[in-house]
Amino acid sequence: MKKSYFQISPNLIEIRWPKEISDAILLEQLTWRTFLKKNHADRILEIRIGFNTLSILFDKNISITEWADLYNVLQNLELNQTILSQSIWKIPVCYGGEYGYDLENLSREKDISEKDLIQLHQAKTYRLHFYGFLPGFMYLGGLDPKLESPRKSIPDRNIPTGSVAIGGNQTGIYPMESPGGWHVIGRTPLRLFDVEGEEQVIPKQGDLIIFEEIDQADFNRIEQLVQHGQYQWKNA
């Protein structure tokens, strides 16, 4: 797979892949990150992954010659196919109405019924590529192309916590109240980021996500369990 790299600063290197969302890119990124953490942890301060980038912050300046040698090693690594998780997490969602206030307009723009839009959204299994933007905000790959929608020209000032939304070729969940320009189609009662929990996030990078439709009664019931710390995330 064609890649390129750039020295952003004397101690920061960024590797760039083609602009697409794919498991193949994620597999390579995770394999490289695992190797770097295992073999060069003493000289690396931070590694960050995006859909098409992997950034490496070294503890001191790195010469292009030194980096080229390391890059050649990375290029020749055997990809670890088992590094992509097969864990599937179910996320309950109440679609439409007050919870998904953009669903009606989006279905009209797409010229499909709200029911069909929900079914298309639920039918896919999404890959969690990384967290970003907000603590606990999942960047998911796998949205049905029929649901791809340009972001709003005028963003919302306050998207409610737990809102499930579509923006561009992605779907995501707002883990806390935030401004945003994505189309809100539903809401989950789950807590996606818990700063005080043993695990601040439950799904891990590389895990799989599916959405499961619930009604308002189920939403209220699960919300109560979450608030009392009694809800257990479900594997598919």
C-alpha positions in Angstrom: 0.0 0.0 0.0 1.4 3.3 -1.1 2.5 5.6 1.8 4.5 8.8 2.3 6.1 10.4 5.3 6.9 13.9 6.4 9.1 15.4 9.1 6.7 17.9 10.7 9.3 19.1 13.2 12.8 17.8 14.2 11.3 15.2 16.5 7.9 14.6 14.9 7.3 12.2 11.9 3.9 11.7 10.2 3.2 8.8 8.0 0.3 9.2 5.5 -1.8 6.6 3.8 -4.3 7.0 0.9 -7.4 9.0 1.9 -9.8 6.2 2.6 -11.2 4.4 5.6 -10.2 0.8 5.6 -9.3 -2.1 7.8 -6.2 -2.7 5.8 -4.8 0.7 6.8 -5.8 0.2 10.4 -4.1 -3.2 10.5 -0.8 -1.8 9.2 -1.1 1.2 11.7 -1.7 -1.1 14.7 1.1 -3.5 13.6 3.6 -0.6 13.3 2.5 0.9 16.6 2.9 -2.4 18.4 6.4 -2.8 17.0 7.4 0.8 17.9 6.1 0.5 21.5 7.8 -2.9 22.0 11.2 -1.9 20.5 11.5 1.9 20.8 9.4 2.8 23.9 12.5 4.5 25.5 12.7 7.1 22.7 9.1 7.7 21.8 6.9 10.1 23.7 3.6 9.6 21.9 2.0 7.8 18.9 -1.2 9.0 17.4 -3.4 7.3 14.8 -6.0 8.9 12.5 -7.9 7.3 9.6 -4.9 7.9 7.2 -2.1 9.0 9.5 0.3 7.8 12.1 2.3 10.4 14.0 5.3 9.6 16.1 6.7 12.1 18.6 10.3 11.2 19.6 12.0 12.4 22.8 14.7 14.1 20.8 15.4 15.1 17.2 15.7 12.4 14.7 17.6 12.7 11.5 16.0 11.8 8.1 18.7 9.1 7.6 17.9 7.5 11.0 14.2 7.7 10.3 14.6 6.2 6.8 16.3 3.2 8.3 13.5 2.7 10.9 10.9 3.3 8.2 12.4 0.6 6.1 12.1 -1.9 9.0 8.5 -0.9 9.4 7.8 -1.4 5.7 9.0 -4.9 5.9 7.1 -6.0 9.0 4.8 -9.0 8.6 1.3 -7.8 9.3 -0.3 -9.4 12.4 -3.8 -10.3 11.2 -4.9 -11.1 14.8 -4.3 -7.6 15.9 -7.7 -6.5 14.5 -10.2 -7.3 17.2 -13.3 -9.4 16.6 -15.0 -8.1 19.7 -18.5 -6.7 18.8 -20.2 -4.2 21.1 -23.9 -3.5 21.0 -25.0 0.1 21.4 -28.7 0.7 22.0 -30.2 3.6 20.2 -33.6 5.3 20.4 -34.0 6.8 16.9 -36.0 9.8 15.8 -38.3 12.1 17.7 -36.6 14.3 20.3 -33.7 11.9 20.4 -33.0 12.1 16.6 -34.3 15.5 15.6 -32.6 15.4 12.2 -33.9 12.0 11.1 -37.0 13.3 9.4 -35.1 16.0 7.3 -32.3 13.6 6.5 -34.8 10.9 5.3 -36.5 13.5 3.1 -33.2 14.6 1.6 -32.2 11.0 0.9 -35.7 10.2 -0.5 -36.0 7.1 1.8 -38.3 6.4 4.6 -37.2 7.0 8.2 -37.7 3.2 8.8 -35.4 2.4 5.9 -32.8 4.9 7.0 -32.8 3.3 10.5 -32.5 -0.1 9.0 -29.5 0.9 6.8 -27.8 2.5 9.8 -28.3 -0.7 11.9 -27.4 -3.1 9.2 -23.7 -2.3 9.2 -20.9 -3.4 11.5 -18.6 -0.5 12.2 -14.9 -0.6 13.0 -13.6 1.7 15.8 -10.5 3.2 14.2 -9.6 5.7 17.0 -10.9 8.1 19.6 -10.6 11.9 19.0 -12.3 15.3 18.9 -13.8 14.7 22.4 -12.9 12.2 25.1 -14.8 9.1 24.1 -15.8 10.2 20.6 -15.5 7.1 18.4 -14.3 7.5 14.8 -16.1 4.6 13.1 -15.6 3.2 9.6 -18.3 1.3 7.7 -21.2 3.7 7.0 -23.4 2.6 4.2 -22.7 5.0 1.2 -26.4 5.6 0.8 -26.3 7.4 4.2 -23.3 9.7 3.5 -24.4 13.3 4.1 -22.5 16.6 4.0 -22.1 18.2 7.4 -24.5 21.0 8.2 -23.5 24.4 6.8 -24.5 25.9 10.2 -23.4 23.6 13.1 -25.6 23.1 16.1 -24.5 24.9 19.2 -25.4 22.1 21.7 -25.8 18.5 20.6 -27.0 16.4 23.5 -24.8 13.8 25.2 -25.2 10.4 23.6 -26.5 11.7 20.3 -25.9 9.3 17.4 -25.2 11.3 14.2 -24.1 11.1 10.6 -21.5 13.5 9.0 -19.8 13.0 5.7 -19.0 9.3 5.3 -19.0 8.6 9.0 -21.4 7.9 11.9 -20.5 8.7 15.5 -21.7 9.3 19.0 -21.3 12.5 20.9 -20.0 11.4 24.4 -20.9 14.7 26.0 -22.8 17.9 25.1 -21.0 19.7 22.4 -21.3 21.9 19.3 -21.3 19.9 16.1 -22.3 19.8 12.5 -23.4 16.2 12.1 -27.0 15.1 11.5 -28.5 13.7 14.7 -30.6 10.6 14.1 -30.9 9.1 17.5 -29.5 8.9 21.0 -28.0 6.2 23.2 -28.4 6.1 27.0 -24.9 4.6 27.5 -22.1 6.5 29.1 -19.3 6.5 26.5 -16.6 8.2 28.6 -16.3 7.8 32.4 -13.4 9.8 33.8 -13.8 8.1 37.2 -14.2 4.5 35.9 -11.7 1.8 36.0 -11.9 1.9 32.2 -12.7 5.3 30.9 -13.9 3.8 27.6 -15.2 0.3 27.0 -14.7 -0.5 23.3 -11.0 -0.5 22.3 -9.4 0.7 19.2 -10.0 -1.9 16.5 -13.2 -3.3 18.1 -16.4 -3.6 16.2 -19.7 -1.7 16.9 -23.3 -2.4 16.0 -26.3 -0.3 16.7 -29.5 -1.8 18.2 -32.8 0.1 18.0 -34.7 0.5 21.3 -37.9 2.4 22.2 -38.3 5.2 24.7 -39.2 2.8 27.6 -36.0 0.8 27.0 -34.1 4.1 26.8 -35.4 5.2 30.2 -34.8 1.8 31.8 -31.2 1.6 30.5 -30.5 5.2 31.4 -31.5 4.4 35.1 -29.2 1.4 35.1 -26.3 3.5 33.7 -26.9 6.2 36.3 -26.7 3.7 39.1 -23.7 1.9 37.7 -25.6 -1.3 37.1 -25.5 -1.5 33.3 -23.2 -4.0 31.6 -22.1 -3.4 28.1 -23.2 -6.2 25.8 -21.2 -8.2 23.3 -22.9 -9.4 20.1 
